[in-house]
Amino acid sequence: MHSNPKKICPQIIYYLSHHPHPHHIRDKASRYLYMNHAMSELLNVPTGVPIERKRLSEIKPEWAGFFEGIKKQEERVIQKQTAVSLLITAHFGKETRLQPYIFDIHPFCNQEGELIGTIAQARQCQFFSPWDYI
């Protein structure tokens, strides 16, 4: 599910394609360069839908407003070259169940060290009750 492999090291693609957590890599304009299977399941992207060089709002138009907030944060990551963590609660997965996820977004550079966009990992936010520890 990736495009433009010249910009992304094959070892990174291999690592992310086998990683259990959702990951994606986007360019400076927030267009997808790569999305692993776990991320496509999280975002409920239909099988066979091309994601290369598209924004989330183009793949899933119903998420257009949601995408703009994330795009602003990605721009900040690129400008300041620093990571950001976002707590996002949305209807994720095939069940479209409302659930919280933490998205860690980092600057992403190619093999030459040139900043080409961002890389993100999503982790389900596990809330717990204080009663769990009693």
N, C-alpha and C positions, 0 to 999 in steps of 0.2 A: 504494500500500500504506500510506496514512496515514489517520489519522482526526483529528477535531477541528482542522481547518486554521486555525481562528481563533487557536489558540495558537501556531502555527508560521508564520513569515513565508513567503509563497509563493516568494520568491527562494531561501531556504534549501532548500525542497523541490526546486526546480528544480536547484539546484547539486548536491545530494546524489543526486538521481535519475540524474544523468549522470556521477557520480563513479565511477571504476573500483574504488576501495576500498570494502569493506563499511562501512556506517554505520547506526546506529539512534539514535532519540531515544526516551527513556522518561520517564515522569512520576516524581514523588517516591515513588510506591509501586512502582516498577520495572515498570510496565505500558507496553507499546509504544504510542507515539503515531505513530511512523513507522519504517519499515525499507526501505532501498533494495534493489534487485534483487540486488546483489552480496552483501549480508548474508543475504538469504533463501537464496541459493545456498550460502553458507558454512555456514549452520545447517541446510541441507537441509530447509527448510520446504516442504512439498508445495504446489504451485500451487493457488490458490483457497482455501487455509486462511486464515480471517480472523485477523489478529494484533492488531487494534485493541483497546486496553484489556485485553490479556491479558499475563500473565507468561510467560517462557520455559518455566517448568514446566507451564503450562497448554497450551502449543502442542506441546511435546515432553516428555511426562511422564518419559521415561527420563533427562532431564537435571535432574531436581528437586534432587538433592543438589549438583550442580555449580552450579546457579542460586543456591543459598543463599549460597555463598562470594562470588559476584559481587555479589549484593544487598547484602551487608555492606560491600563496598568502595564501592558506589554511595551508600549511606547516609553513609559517611565523606566522600565528595566533596560531597554536599549539605550536610552539617553544617559542614564546614570551608571550603566553597566554594573548593576547590583541586583540581587535576587529579591523576590517578593513572594509572600505566601498569601493566598486568598481563600477565605472560607466561602464556599458557594453552595447554596441550598437550591436545588432544582429537581425537576422530574427526570431522573436518570434511568438508564437501562431499558430493556424491552418492556418491563412492567411499568415503566414511567412512574416509578414510585418516588415521592418527595423524600429526598435524603441529602445530608450534608457531605461535602467532599472538600478536602484541602488541596488546592492546586499550588504547587511550588513551581515558580517560573524563574528561570535563570537565563542569562545571556548565553548565546550559542555561537561558537566560532568554528570555521572550517579548519582544514589541516594546516593551512598557512597562517592561522591565527587571526584571520579577518572575521570580524563580527558579521554574521549573516542573519541573525534573528534570535529566536528564543527556543528553549527546550522546556517542556513542562511535564511534571509527574502529578498524577491525582491519587489521593489516598482517601478512603472512606473515613470520615470522622466518627470515631467510636465514642459516643457519649456514655457515661456511666453514672450510676447512682451512688451516693455515699453509703447506701445500705449494702452495696456490693462488698464493702470492706469491713463490715461489722460481723 
